[in-house]
Amino acid sequence: VAEKEKIEKELEYARGFLKSVTAKLSNERFVQNAKADVLEKENAKKADAEAKIKALEENLARLN
C-alpha cells in the first residue's frame, strides 16, 4: 500500500510537470521568442515526463 501511494504521488507530480511544460510549449509567444536550445531542452523535458508517466502507470498497474 505504501509503495502504491508513493507511485501515485510521483505520478501526480509528473503529470503536473508535464502539464506545465506542455503549456509553455503551446504558448506561441514563448516558442517564437525562445532560442533553439531552450526549445530543445523543453521538448526533452516533455519527452522525459511522458516516459516517466508511462513507467509509473505500468508499475501501478502491476501492483493492482
PQR file with spaces between the fields and no chain letter, atoms N, CA, C, O and H, PARSE charges and radii, in Angstrom:
ATOM       1  N    VAL     1       0.836   -1.199    0.000 -0.4000 1.5000
ATOM       2  CA   VAL     1       0.000    0.000    0.000 -0.0000 2.0000
ATOM       3  C    VAL     1       0.875    1.255    0.000  0.5500 1.7000
ATOM       4  O    VAL     1       0.578    2.212   -0.715 -0.5500 1.4000
ATOM       5  N    ALA     2       1.937    1.263    0.784 -0.4000 1.5000
ATOM       6  CA   ALA     2       2.830    2.419    0.839 -0.0000 2.0000
ATOM       7  C    ALA     2       3.500    2.641   -0.516  0.5500 1.7000
ATOM       8  O    ALA     2       3.654    3.777   -0.965 -0.5500 1.4000
ATOM       9  H    ALA     2       2.178    0.486    1.365  0.4000 1.0000
ATOM      10  N    GLU     3       3.892    1.552   -1.153 -0.4000 1.5000
ATOM      11  CA   GLU     3       4.536    1.651   -2.475 -0.0000 2.0000
ATOM      12  C    GLU     3       3.553    2.230   -3.494  0.5500 1.7000
ATOM      13  O    GLU     3       3.923    3.059   -4.325 -0.5500 1.4000
ATOM      14  H    GLU     3       3.767    0.629   -0.788  0.4000 1.0000
ATOM      15  N    LYS     4       2.304    1.785   -3.419 -0.4000 1.5000
ATOM      16  CA   LYS     4       1.273    2.267   -4.339 -0.0000 2.0000
ATOM      17  C    LYS     4       1.052    3.768   -4.145  0.5500 1.7000
ATOM      18  O    LYS     4       0.948    4.514   -5.119 -0.5500 1.4000
ATOM      19  H    LYS     4       2.004    1.112   -2.744  0.4000 1.0000
ATOM      20  N    GLU     5       0.982    4.206   -2.890 -0.4000 1.5000
ATOM      21  CA   GLU     5       0.787    5.635   -2.598 -0.0000 2.0000
ATOM      22  C    GLU     5       1.967    6.460   -3.098  0.5500 1.7000
ATOM      23  O    GLU     5       1.787    7.556   -3.629 -0.5500 1.4000
ATOM      24  H    GLU     5       1.066    3.600   -2.099  0.4000 1.0000
ATOM      25  N    LYS     6       3.159    5.936   -2.928 -0.4000 1.5000
ATOM      26  CA   LYS     6       4.364    6.628   -3.391 -0.0000 2.0000
ATOM      27  C    LYS     6       4.319    6.813   -4.905  0.5500 1.7000
ATOM      28  O    LYS     6       4.605    7.896   -5.414 -0.5500 1.4000
ATOM      29  H    LYS     6       3.306    5.046   -2.497  0.4000 1.0000
ATOM      30  N    ILE     7       3.961    5.754   -5.616 -0.4000 1.5000
ATOM      31  CA   ILE     7       3.879    5.821   -7.078 -0.0000 2.0000
ATOM      32  C    ILE     7       2.790    6.803   -7.498  0.5500 1.7000
ATOM      33  O    ILE     7       2.984    7.578   -8.435 -0.5500 1.4000
ATOM      34  H    ILE     7       3.728    4.874   -5.203  0.4000 1.0000
ATOM      35  N    GLU     8       1.652    6.778   -6.816 -0.4000 1.5000
ATOM      36  CA   GLU     8       0.559    7.699   -7.157 -0.0000 2.0000
ATOM      37  C    GLU     8       0.984    9.156   -6.964  0.5500 1.7000
ATOM      38  O    GLU     8       0.627   10.017   -7.769 -0.5500 1.4000
ATOM      39  H    GLU     8       1.495    6.149   -6.055  0.4000 1.0000
ATOM      40  N    LYS     9       1.743    9.435   -5.901 -0.4000 1.5000
ATOM      41  CA   LYS     9       2.230   10.802   -5.668 -0.0000 2.0000
ATOM      42  C    LYS     9       3.224   11.212   -6.754  0.5500 1.7000
ATOM      43  O    LYS     9       3.165   12.333   -7.260 -0.5500 1.4000
ATOM      44  H    LYS     9       2.033    8.736   -5.248  0.4000 1.0000
ATOM      45  N    GLU    10       4.132   10.312   -7.110 -0.4000 1.5000
ATOM      46  CA   GLU    10       5.097   10.596   -8.171 -0.0000 2.0000
ATOM      47  C    GLU    10       4.373   10.832   -9.497  0.5500 1.7000
ATOM      48  O    GLU    10       4.742   11.716  -10.271 -0.5500 1.4000
ATOM      49  H    GLU    10       4.180    9.402   -6.699  0.4000 1.0000
ATOM      50  N    LEU    11       3.353   10.040   -9.742 -0.4000 1.5000
ATOM      51  CA   LEU    11       2.568   10.157  -10.964 -0.0000 2.0000
ATOM      52  C    LEU    11       1.854   11.508  -11.013  0.5500 1.7000
ATOM      53  O    LEU    11       1.832   12.166  -12.053 -0.5500 1.4000
ATOM      54  H    LEU    11       3.053    9.323   -9.113  0.4000 1.0000
ATOM      55  N    GLU    12       1.283   11.908   -9.908 -0.4000 1.5000
ATOM      56  CA   GLU    12       0.593   13.198   -9.828 -0.0000 2.0000
ATOM      57  C    GLU    12       1.576   14.344  -10.103  0.5500 1.7000
ATOM      58  O    GLU    12       1.263   15.273  -10.848 -0.5500 1.4000
ATOM      59  H    GLU    12       1.301   11.373   -9.063  0.4000 1.0000
ATOM      60  N    TYR    13       2.760   14.270   -9.498 -0.4000 1.5000
ATOM      61  CA   TYR    13       3.779   15.297   -9.719 -0.0000 2.0000
ATOM      62  C    TYR    13       4.218   15.328  -11.187  0.5500 1.7000
ATOM      63  O    TYR    13       4.329   16.399  -11.783 -0.5500 1.4000
ATOM      64  H    TYR    13       3.014   13.515   -8.893  0.4000 1.0000
ATOM      65  N    ALA    14       4.465   14.154  -11.761 -0.4000 1.5000
ATOM      66  CA   ALA    14       4.923   14.072  -13.149 -0.0000 2.0000
ATOM      67  C    ALA    14       3.865   14.621  -14.103  0.5500 1.7000
ATOM      68  O    ALA    14       4.196   15.304  -15.072 -0.5500 1.4000
ATOM      69  H    ALA    14       4.375   13.284  -11.277  0.4000 1.0000
ATOM      70  N    ARG    15       2.600   14.326  -13.833 -0.4000 1.5000
ATOM      71  CA   ARG    15       1.525   14.849  -14.679 -0.0000 2.0000
ATOM      72  C    ARG    15       1.451   16.373  -14.585  0.5500 1.7000
ATOM      73  O    ARG    15       1.240   17.045  -15.594 -0.5500 1.4000
ATOM      74  H    ARG    15       2.331   13.771  -13.045  0.4000 1.0000
ATOM      75  N    GLY    16       1.623   16.919  -13.385 -0.4000 1.5000
ATOM      76  CA   GLY    16       1.623   18.369  -13.207 -0.0000 2.0000
ATOM      77  C    GLY    16       2.790   19.015  -13.932  0.5500 1.7000
ATOM      78  O    GLY    16       2.647   20.064  -14.559 -0.5500 1.4000
ATOM      79  H    GLY    16       1.794   16.373  -12.565  0.4000 1.0000
ATOM      80  N    PHE    17       3.949   18.372  -13.836 -0.4000 1.5000
ATOM      81  CA   PHE    17       5.145   18.874  -14.526 -0.0000 2.0000
ATOM      82  C    PHE    17       4.923   18.855  -16.035  0.5500 1.7000
ATOM      83  O    PHE    17       5.243   19.821  -16.727 -0.5500 1.4000
ATOM      84  H    PHE    17       4.066   17.520  -13.326  0.4000 1.0000
ATOM      85  N    LEU    18       4.375   17.756  -16.539 -0.4000 1.5000
ATOM      86  CA   LEU    18       4.100   17.638  -17.969 -0.0000 2.0000
ATOM      87  C    LEU    18       3.120   18.718  -18.411  0.5500 1.7000
ATOM      88  O    LEU    18       3.281   19.313  -19.477 -0.5500 1.4000
ATOM      89  H    LEU    18       4.114   16.971  -15.976  0.4000 1.0000
ATOM      90  N    LYS    19       2.119   18.965  -17.600 -0.4000 1.5000
ATOM      91  CA   LYS    19       1.125   19.987  -17.925 -0.0000 2.0000
ATOM      92  C    LYS    19       1.786   21.363  -18.046  0.5500 1.7000
ATOM      93  O    LYS    19       1.476   22.123  -18.964 -0.5500 1.4000
ATOM      94  H    LYS    19       1.989   18.482  -16.734  0.4000 1.0000
ATOM      95  N    SER    20       2.695   21.682  -17.123 -0.4000 1.5000
ATOM      96  CA   SER    20       3.356   22.989  -17.169 -0.0000 2.0000
ATOM      97  C    SER    20       4.279   23.116  -18.376  0.5500 1.7000
ATOM      98  O    SER    20       4.328   24.174  -19.002 -0.5500 1.4000
ATOM      99  H    SER    20       2.947   21.065  -16.378  0.4000 1.0000
ATOM     100  N    VAL    21       5.010   22.058  -18.711 -0.4000 1.5000
ATOM     101  CA   VAL    21       5.895   22.089  -19.880 -0.0000 2.0000
ATOM     102  C    VAL    21       5.066   22.186  -21.161  0.5500 1.7000
ATOM     103  O    VAL    21       5.421   22.927  -22.078 -0.5500 1.4000
ATOM     104  H    VAL    21       4.970   21.198  -18.202  0.4000 1.0000
ATOM     105  N    THR    22       3.971   21.445  -21.226 -0.4000 1.5000
ATOM     106  CA   THR    22       3.100   21.485  -22.398 -0.0000 2.0000
ATOM     107  C    THR    22       2.501   22.872  -22.579  0.5500 1.7000
ATOM     108  O    THR    22       2.399   23.368  -23.701 -0.5500 1.4000
ATOM     109  H    THR    22       3.683   20.843  -20.481  0.4000 1.0000
ATOM     110  N    ALA    23       2.106   23.498  -21.473 -0.4000 1.5000
ATOM     111  CA   ALA    23       1.549   24.853  -21.545 -0.0000 2.0000
ATOM     112  C    ALA    23       2.587   25.828  -22.084  0.5500 1.7000
ATOM     113  O    ALA    23       2.278   26.688  -22.908 -0.5500 1.4000
ATOM     114  H    ALA    23       2.188   23.095  -20.562  0.4000 1.0000
ATOM     115  N    LYS    24       3.798   25.687  -21.617 -0.4000 1.5000
ATOM     116  CA   LYS    24       4.882   26.565  -22.081 -0.0000 2.0000
ATOM     117  C    LYS    24       5.112   26.378  -23.579  0.5500 1.7000
ATOM     118  O    LYS    24       5.265   27.353  -24.315 -0.5500 1.4000
ATOM     119  H    LYS    24       4.049   24.988  -20.947  0.4000 1.0000
ATOM     120  N    LEU    25       5.134   25.130  -24.023 -0.4000 1.5000
ATOM     121  CA   LEU    25       5.392   24.843  -25.435 -0.0000 2.0000
ATOM     122  C    LEU    25       4.207   25.197  -26.339  0.5500 1.7000
ATOM     123  O    LEU    25       4.380   25.357  -27.548 -0.5500 1.4000
ATOM     124  H    LEU    25       5.009   24.338  -23.425  0.4000 1.0000
ATOM     125  N    SER    26       3.020   25.319  -25.770 -0.4000 1.5000
ATOM     126  CA   SER    26       1.861   25.695  -26.576 -0.0000 2.0000
ATOM     127  C    SER    26       1.672   27.216  -26.607  0.5500 1.7000
ATOM     128  O    SER    26       0.786   27.724  -27.295 -0.5500 1.4000
ATOM     129  H    SER    26       2.879   25.189  -24.789  0.4000 1.0000
ATOM     130  N    ASN    27       2.504   27.930  -25.863 -0.4000 1.5000
ATOM     131  CA   ASN    27       2.466   29.390  -25.863 -0.0000 2.0000
ATOM     132  C    ASN    27       3.252   29.889  -27.074  0.5500 1.7000
ATOM     133  O    ASN    27       4.480   29.806  -27.112 -0.5500 1.4000
ATOM     134  H    ASN    27       3.224   27.517  -25.304  0.4000 1.0000
ATOM     135  N    GLU    28       2.528   30.406  -28.056 -0.4000 1.5000
ATOM     136  CA   GLU    28       3.180   30.838  -29.299 -0.0000 2.0000
ATOM     137  C    GLU    28       4.248   31.895  -29.060  0.5500 1.7000
ATOM     138  O    GLU    28       5.298   31.874  -29.702 -0.5500 1.4000
ATOM     139  H    GLU    28       1.531   30.474  -28.025  0.4000 1.0000
ATOM     140  N    ARG    29       3.993   32.804  -28.156 -0.4000 1.5000
ATOM     141  CA   ARG    29       4.951   33.875  -27.873 -0.0000 2.0000
ATOM     142  C    ARG    29       6.257   33.297  -27.326  0.5500 1.7000
ATOM     143  O    ARG    29       7.346   33.719  -27.714 -0.5500 1.4000
ATOM     144  H    ARG    29       3.140   32.821  -27.634  0.4000 1.0000
ATOM     145  N    PHE    30       6.130   32.320  -26.413 -0.4000 1.5000
ATOM     146  CA   PHE    30       7.324   31.665  -25.861 -0.0000 2.0000
ATOM     147  C    PHE    30       8.105   30.972  -26.978  0.5500 1.7000
ATOM     148  O    PHE    30       9.320   31.133  -27.090 -0.5500 1.4000
ATOM     149  H    PHE    30       5.246   31.978  -26.097  0.4000 1.0000
ATOM     150  N    VAL    31       7.398   30.205  -27.795 -0.4000 1.5000
ATOM     151  CA   VAL    31       8.044   29.430  -28.861 -0.0000 2.0000
ATOM     152  C    VAL    31       8.729   30.350  -29.870  0.5500 1.7000
ATOM     153  O    VAL    31       9.834   30.058  -30.327 -0.5500 1.4000
ATOM     154  H    VAL    31       6.411   30.074  -27.704  0.4000 1.0000
ATOM     155  N    GLN    32       8.081   31.448  -30.214 -0.4000 1.5000
ATOM     156  CA   GLN    32       8.656   32.378  -31.197 -0.0000 2.0000
ATOM     157  C    GLN    32       9.895   33.089  -30.663  0.5500 1.7000
ATOM     158  O    GLN    32      10.824   33.375  -31.419 -0.5500 1.4000
ATOM     159  H    GLN    32       7.183   31.684  -29.843  0.4000 1.0000
ATOM     160  N    ASN    33       9.909   33.374  -29.367 -0.4000 1.5000
ATOM     161  CA   ASN    33      10.997   34.163  -28.786 -0.0000 2.0000
ATOM     162  C    ASN    33      12.119   33.337  -28.160  0.5500 1.7000
ATOM     163  O    ASN    33      13.196   33.863  -27.884 -0.5500 1.4000
ATOM     164  H    ASN    33       9.154   33.142  -28.753  0.4000 1.0000
ATOM     165  N    ALA    34      11.874   32.060  -27.937 -0.4000 1.5000
ATOM     166  CA   ALA    34      12.872   31.218  -27.277 -0.0000 2.0000
ATOM     167  C    ALA    34      13.966   30.814  -28.262  0.5500 1.7000
ATOM     168  O    ALA    34      13.722   30.638  -29.456 -0.5500 1.4000
ATOM     169  H    ALA    34      10.998   31.632  -28.161  0.4000 1.0000
ATOM     170  N    LYS    35      15.162   30.675  -27.733 -0.4000 1.5000
ATOM     171  CA   LYS    35      16.275   30.181  -28.544 -0.0000 2.0000
ATOM     172  C    LYS    35      16.077   28.689  -28.800  0.5500 1.7000
ATOM     173  O    LYS    35      15.375   28.001  -28.058 -0.5500 1.4000
ATOM     174  H    LYS    35      15.360   30.818  -26.763  0.4000 1.0000
ATOM     175  N    ALA    36      16.701   28.214  -29.851 -0.4000 1.5000
ATOM     176  CA   ALA    36      16.543   26.812  -30.252 -0.0000 2.0000
ATOM     177  C    ALA    36      16.948   25.846  -29.139  0.5500 1.7000
ATOM     178  O    ALA    36      16.281   24.833  -28.923 -0.5500 1.4000
ATOM     179  H    ALA    36      17.270   28.773  -30.454  0.4000 1.0000
ATOM     180  N    ASP    37      18.041   26.155  -28.432 -0.4000 1.5000
ATOM     181  CA   ASP    37      18.478   25.231  -27.380 -0.0000 2.0000
ATOM     182  C    ASP    37      17.486   25.181  -26.224  0.5500 1.7000
ATOM     183  O    ASP    37      17.331   24.137  -25.590 -0.5500 1.4000
ATOM     184  H    ASP    37      18.582   26.977  -28.607  0.4000 1.0000
ATOM     185  N    VAL    38      16.817   26.289  -25.943 -0.4000 1.5000
ATOM     186  CA   VAL    38      15.806   26.321  -24.879 -0.0000 2.0000
ATOM     187  C    VAL    38      14.614   25.448  -25.288  0.5500 1.7000
ATOM     188  O    VAL    38      14.101   24.667  -24.486 -0.5500 1.4000
ATOM     189  H    VAL    38      16.944   27.137  -26.458  0.4000 1.0000
ATOM     190  N    LEU    39      14.186   25.588  -26.531 -0.4000 1.5000
ATOM     191  CA   LEU    39      13.077   24.759  -27.020 -0.0000 2.0000
ATOM     192  C    LEU    39      13.448   23.280  -27.003  0.5500 1.7000
ATOM     193  O    LEU    39      12.626   22.425  -26.671 -0.5500 1.4000
ATOM     194  H    LEU    39      14.603   26.222  -27.183  0.4000 1.0000
ATOM     195  N    GLU    40      14.686   22.992  -27.362 -0.4000 1.5000
ATOM     196  CA   GLU    40      15.159   21.609  -27.349 -0.0000 2.0000
ATOM     197  C    GLU    40      15.106   21.034  -25.933  0.5500 1.7000
ATOM     198  O    GLU    40      14.677   19.897  -25.737 -0.5500 1.4000
ATOM     199  H    GLU    40      15.354   23.686  -27.631  0.4000 1.0000
ATOM     200  N    LYS    41      15.541   21.821  -24.951 -0.4000 1.5000
ATOM     201  CA   LYS    41      15.504   21.371  -23.552 -0.0000 2.0000
ATOM     202  C    LYS    41      14.072   21.151  -23.079  0.5500 1.7000
ATOM     203  O    LYS    41      13.780   20.167  -22.399 -0.5500 1.4000
ATOM     204  H    LYS    41      15.889   22.745  -25.111  0.4000 1.0000
ATOM     205  N    GLU    42      13.180   22.073  -23.443 -0.4000 1.5000
ATOM     206  CA   GLU    42      11.780   21.934  -23.025 -0.0000 2.0000
ATOM     207  C    GLU    42      11.146   20.700  -23.669  0.5500 1.7000
ATOM     208  O    GLU    42      10.387   19.984  -23.015 -0.5500 1.4000
ATOM     209  H    GLU    42      13.417   22.872  -23.995  0.4000 1.0000
ATOM     210  N    ASN    43      11.449   20.449  -24.934 -0.4000 1.5000
ATOM     211  CA   ASN    43      10.921   19.245  -25.596 -0.0000 2.0000
ATOM     212  C    ASN    43      11.492   17.984  -24.968  0.5500 1.7000
ATOM     213  O    ASN    43      10.795   16.974  -24.865 -0.5500 1.4000
ATOM     214  H    ASN    43      12.065   21.030  -25.465  0.4000 1.0000
ATOM     215  N    ALA    44      12.753   18.030  -24.545 -0.4000 1.5000
ATOM     216  CA   ALA    44      13.369   16.882  -23.868 -0.0000 2.0000
ATOM     217  C    ALA    44      12.697   16.649  -22.517  0.5500 1.7000
ATOM     218  O    ALA    44      12.446   15.506  -22.134 -0.5500 1.4000
ATOM     219  H    ALA    44      13.319   18.850  -24.628  0.4000 1.0000
ATOM     220  N    LYS    45      12.407   17.733  -21.796 -0.4000 1.5000
ATOM     221  CA   LYS    45      11.700   17.610  -20.508 -0.0000 2.0000
ATOM     222  C    LYS    45      10.338   16.964  -20.714  0.5500 1.7000
ATOM     223  O    LYS    45       9.916   16.107  -19.938 -0.5500 1.4000
ATOM     224  H    LYS    45      12.611   18.661  -22.108  0.4000 1.0000
ATOM     225  N    LYS    46       9.655   17.392  -21.780 -0.4000 1.5000
ATOM     226  CA   LYS    46       8.332   16.839  -22.073 -0.0000 2.0000
ATOM     227  C    LYS    46       8.437   15.341  -22.358  0.5500 1.7000
ATOM     228  O    LYS    46       7.654   14.554  -21.828 -0.5500 1.4000
ATOM     229  H    LYS    46       9.997   18.088  -22.410  0.4000 1.0000
ATOM     230  N    ALA    47       9.387   14.950  -23.179 -0.4000 1.5000
ATOM     231  CA   ALA    47       9.571   13.533  -23.514 -0.0000 2.0000
ATOM     232  C    ALA    47       9.929   12.720  -22.275  0.5500 1.7000
ATOM     233  O    ALA    47       9.421   11.614  -22.089 -0.5500 1.4000
ATOM     234  H    ALA    47      10.023   15.590  -23.610  0.4000 1.0000
ATOM     235  N    ASP    48      10.799   13.263  -21.430 -0.4000 1.5000
ATOM     236  CA   ASP    48      11.176   12.570  -20.191 -0.0000 2.0000
ATOM     237  C    ASP    48       9.969   12.392  -19.278  0.5500 1.7000
ATOM     238  O    ASP    48       9.773   11.323  -18.699 -0.5500 1.4000
ATOM     239  H    ASP    48      11.211   14.161  -21.581  0.4000 1.0000
ATOM     240  N    ALA    49       9.160   13.444  -19.153 -0.4000 1.5000
ATOM     241  CA   ALA    49       7.980   13.374  -18.294 -0.0000 2.0000
ATOM     242  C    ALA    49       6.996   12.341  -18.821  0.5500 1.7000
ATOM     243  O    ALA    49       6.414   11.581  -18.047 -0.5500 1.4000
ATOM     244  H    ALA    49       9.320   14.312  -19.623  0.4000 1.0000
ATOM     245  N    GLU    50       6.808   12.313  -20.145 -0.4000 1.5000
ATOM     246  CA   GLU    50       5.896   11.327  -20.740 -0.0000 2.0000
ATOM     247  C    GLU    50       6.391    9.901  -20.495  0.5500 1.7000
ATOM     248  O    GLU    50       5.598    9.007  -20.203 -0.5500 1.4000
ATOM     249  H    GLU    50       7.281   12.930  -20.773  0.4000 1.0000
ATOM     250  N    ALA    51       7.689    9.696  -20.615 -0.4000 1.5000
ATOM     251  CA   ALA    51       8.267    8.367  -20.384 -0.0000 2.0000
ATOM     252  C    ALA    51       8.124    7.964  -18.917  0.5500 1.7000
ATOM     253  O    ALA    51       7.811    6.814  -18.609 -0.5500 1.4000
ATOM     254  H    ALA    51       8.333   10.422  -20.853  0.4000 1.0000
ATOM     255  N    LYS    52       8.354    8.916  -18.021 -0.4000 1.5000
ATOM     256  CA   LYS    52       8.243    8.623  -16.593 -0.0000 2.0000
ATOM     257  C    LYS    52       6.796    8.289  -16.228  0.5500 1.7000
ATOM     258  O    LYS    52       6.544    7.364  -15.455 -0.5500 1.4000
ATOM     259  H    LYS    52       8.609    9.850  -18.271  0.4000 1.0000
ATOM     260  N    ILE    53       5.849    9.041  -16.785 -0.4000 1.5000
ATOM     261  CA   ILE    53       4.436    8.773  -16.518 -0.0000 2.0000
ATOM     262  C    ILE    53       4.067    7.371  -16.992  0.5500 1.7000
ATOM     263  O    ILE    53       3.377    6.634  -16.287 -0.5500 1.4000
ATOM     264  H    ILE    53       6.053    9.792  -17.413  0.4000 1.0000
ATOM     265  N    LYS    54       4.521    7.009  -18.172 -0.4000 1.5000
ATOM     266  CA   LYS    54       4.224    5.677  -18.717 -0.0000 2.0000
ATOM     267  C    LYS    54       4.790    4.592  -17.798  0.5500 1.7000
ATOM     268  O    LYS    54       4.108    3.611  -17.500 -0.5500 1.4000
ATOM     269  H    LYS    54       5.082    7.607  -18.744  0.4000 1.0000
ATOM     270  N    ALA    55       6.023    4.766  -17.356 -0.4000 1.5000
ATOM     271  CA   ALA    55       6.658    3.775  -16.476 -0.0000 2.0000
ATOM     272  C    ALA    55       5.920    3.682  -15.139  0.5500 1.7000
ATOM     273  O    ALA    55       5.697    2.586  -14.625 -0.5500 1.4000
ATOM     274  H    ALA    55       6.576    5.563  -17.598  0.4000 1.0000
ATOM     275  N    LEU    56       5.545    4.820  -14.584 -0.4000 1.5000
ATOM     276  CA   LEU    56       4.830    4.820  -13.306 -0.0000 2.0000
ATOM     277  C    LEU    56       3.457    4.166  -13.439  0.5500 1.7000
ATOM     278  O    LEU    56       3.026    3.428  -12.553 -0.5500 1.4000
ATOM     279  H    LEU    56       5.726    5.711  -15.002  0.4000 1.0000
ATOM     280  N    GLU    57       2.774    4.440  -14.548 -0.4000 1.5000
ATOM     281  CA   GLU    57       1.463    3.817  -14.770 -0.0000 2.0000
ATOM     282  C    GLU    57       1.601    2.302  -14.896  0.5500 1.7000
ATOM     283  O    GLU    57       0.753    1.556  -14.405 -0.5500 1.4000
ATOM     284  H    GLU    57       3.124    5.039  -15.268  0.4000 1.0000
ATOM     285  N    GLU    58       2.663    1.850  -15.549 -0.4000 1.5000
ATOM     286  CA   GLU    58       2.890    0.410  -15.674 -0.0000 2.0000
ATOM     287  C    GLU    58       3.192   -0.225  -14.311  0.5500 1.7000
ATOM     288  O    GLU    58       2.715   -1.319  -14.006 -0.5500 1.4000
ATOM     289  H    GLU    58       3.351    2.456  -15.948  0.4000 1.0000
ATOM     290  N    ASN    59       3.987    0.473  -13.504 -0.4000 1.5000
ATOM     291  CA   ASN    59       4.290   -0.035  -12.158 -0.0000 2.0000
ATOM     292  C    ASN    59       3.022   -0.113  -11.317  0.5500 1.7000
ATOM     293  O    ASN    59       2.807   -1.079  -10.585 -0.5500 1.4000
ATOM     294  H    ASN    59       4.374    1.361  -13.752  0.4000 1.0000
ATOM     295  N    LEU    60       2.196    0.905  -11.430 -0.4000 1.5000
ATOM     296  CA   LEU    60       0.948    0.951  -10.670 -0.0000 2.0000
ATOM     297  C    LEU    60       0.020   -0.180  -11.111  0.5500 1.7000
ATOM     298  O    LEU    60      -0.619   -0.817  -10.274 -0.5500 1.4000
ATOM     299  H    LEU    60       2.370    1.690  -12.024  0.4000 1.0000
ATOM     300  N    ALA    61      -0.056   -0.430  -12.402 -0.4000 1.5000
ATOM     301  CA   ALA    61      -0.906   -1.497  -12.916 -0.0000 2.0000
ATOM     302  C    ALA    61      -0.450   -2.862  -12.393  0.5500 1.7000
ATOM     303  O    ALA    61      -1.276   -3.732  -12.118 -0.5500 1.4000
ATOM     304  H    ALA    61       0.463    0.088  -13.081  0.4000 1.0000
ATOM     305  N    ARG    62       0.862   -3.044  -12.256 -0.4000 1.5000
ATOM     306  CA   ARG    62       1.389   -4.306  -11.727 -0.0000 2.0000
ATOM     307  C    ARG    62       1.001   -4.518  -10.265  0.5500 1.7000
ATOM     308  O    ARG    62       0.813   -5.650   -9.819 -0.5500 1.4000
ATOM     309  H    ARG    62       1.533   -2.337  -12.478  0.4000 1.0000
ATOM     310  N    LEU    63       0.883   -3.415   -9.527 -0.4000 1.5000
ATOM     311  CA   LEU    63       0.549   -3.509   -8.103 -0.0000 2.0000
ATOM     312  C    LEU    63      -0.934   -3.750   -7.874  0.5500 1.7000
ATOM     313  O    LEU    63      -1.329   -4.242   -6.817 -0.5500 1.4000
ATOM     314  H    LEU    63       1.036   -2.496   -9.889  0.4000 1.0000
ATOM     315  N    ASN    64      -1.750   -3.410   -8.850 -0.4000 1.5000
ATOM     316  CA   ASN    64      -3.210   -3.579   -8.680 -0.0000 2.0000
ATOM     317  C    ASN    64      -3.654   -4.986   -8.963  0.5500 1.7000
ATOM     318  O    ASN    64      -4.843   -5.289   -8.866 -0.5500 1.4000
ATOM     319  H    ASN    64      -1.429   -3.010   -9.709  0.4000 1.0000
